[in-house]
Structure formats: structure tokens, C-alpha cells
Amino acid sequence: MPKEEMVRAEFIYVGSGEEKEVCIVGDWNDWSEVEMKSEGRSFRVVTSVPPGFRQFCFMVDGAIHISDVHPKLADGSCNWRNVSRPDSEMTRSRS
């Protein structure tokens, strides 16, 4: 079976400035936490994901956070986005 092609995608979480730790979790890695780097009020990470519709949410200080900026699944359990291979090799996502 050929290895699935991955796309570098940037995720950004903008908080209140009181958050100590923010991670992203998603369906592309069995919902394992990927730590995001703090940059003042925002946290960011660039991670590799397979192209297509991806489900994700943020973990903020150990609690699940569903973004109000991104589309949500019908049941509201997480966010989703369509990741495609752009010319720049990177897609961006903000919360």
C-alpha cells in the first residue's frame, strides 16, 4: 500500500493570554496531542496531515476546546477543515 501524501498545515489558537498549555488533537494521528508553541496570546504549530476533510479540536490546559471560528461537525463534538495541497505547501487555520 502506498504511503499517504502529507501536507504541512498551520494551526493557530488565539486565547485570552491566561492559557498555560495548548495542544491540537485530530483524526490524522488518532487524537494524540501535538503541543503548540506559545507566542503571547496565541499558540501555533505546523504539523503534517493527510489531505482531505480533517476533524480536530484544541486541548486548552487539559480541557477540550471547540473553536467558534471553524466549522463544527453536526453534533458539535469537534471542528473540521478541508486540507488541500496549495502552491505554497502550507495551509493555515486560525481559532
N, C-alpha and C positions, 0 to 999 in steps of 0.2 A: 504494500500500500504506500503511495507517495506521501511524503510529509506535507502537511498543510502549510501553505504560504502564510507568513505572519506579516502584519502591518504595525508600524510603530505609531501608537496613539497617545496623545497627551490628555490627561485628566486634571482638572483644576477644581479645587474646593475653596470657596471663599466663605470664611466664617466670621465670628464676632471678635476674634482675637484672643478669646479665652480658652480655645481648644489646646490641649496638650499633645494629642496624637490623632492623626487622621490616616486611614488606610482606605484603599479601594478593594472591593471584592467583586468578582464577576464569574460568569459561566464559563469563560475561556480557561480558567485554571482551578476548577472545582471549588470556587468561592474561597480560595485561600487569600489571606490578607497580603496586600502589597503596600508597604509603607510609603507615605507621601512626604515630600520634603517641605518643611515649614519655611515660608517666606513672608513673615509678618502675619497679616490676617489670612493670607492664602496658603494653601498647600498644593503641591503639584507633583506629578510623576509622569514619566514617559515609559510606557510598557508595551510589549509586543502582544498583539491579539490577532486572532484569525479574522479575515474579512467577513462581513455579513452582519445580521442583527445580533447584537450582544446585550445581555442583561447584566446590570451592575447596581451597586449601591455603595455608599460610603460608610465606614465604621468610624465614628467620632467618639473618642475617649471610651471605646468599648461598646458603644450603642449604635445600632443600625440607624442610618440617616438616609431617607429617600429625598432626592433633590426635587425642588419645585421648579427648577429651570429645565430639566429634561423630561421628555415624555415618560409616562408611567405605564406599566402593564395594567390591563383592565382591572385586576384585583388589587392594584396599588401596592403590591409586595416589593417592587423594585423598579428601577429606571431601565430604559433601553436606548440604544442608539445604533444606527447603521454605520458600520465601519467599512470604508472602501479604500482602495489604493489611490490616493491622489498623486498628482505630479510631484508634489514636494516630499513624498514619502512619509508624511506625518499628518494625522488628523487631530483636531483639538476638540475638547469638551470642557465646558465650564459649569460650575454649580454656584 
